[in-house]
């Protein structure tokens, strides 16, 4: 989340709202899948951002992602109710920046 130029109070509120959304999402996952038991990484693919990736992040109000990367991490996860594979899509603005969460998917096995 690019918050450059945003007043500190607004940036803090946005970060707090984002944290609450993450907690809500984790609670929903726990209700659907049960308690987390184990996880192992199956594959990691990291590539430079494509034009399609750049269009997505520009729509989100991000600036200057041309030096960024797009990572896809696939994990095998086991929960008390269900097991399967998770795929995480992450975008990084620059080599030094943190990854931004883009999306996840779950495929039951």
Secondary structure by P-SEA (a helix, b strand, c coil): cccccccaaaaaaaaaaaaaaaaaaaaaaaaaccccccccccbbbbbcccaaaaaaaaaacccccccbbbbbbbbbbbcccbbbbbbbbbbbccccbbbbbcbbbbbcc
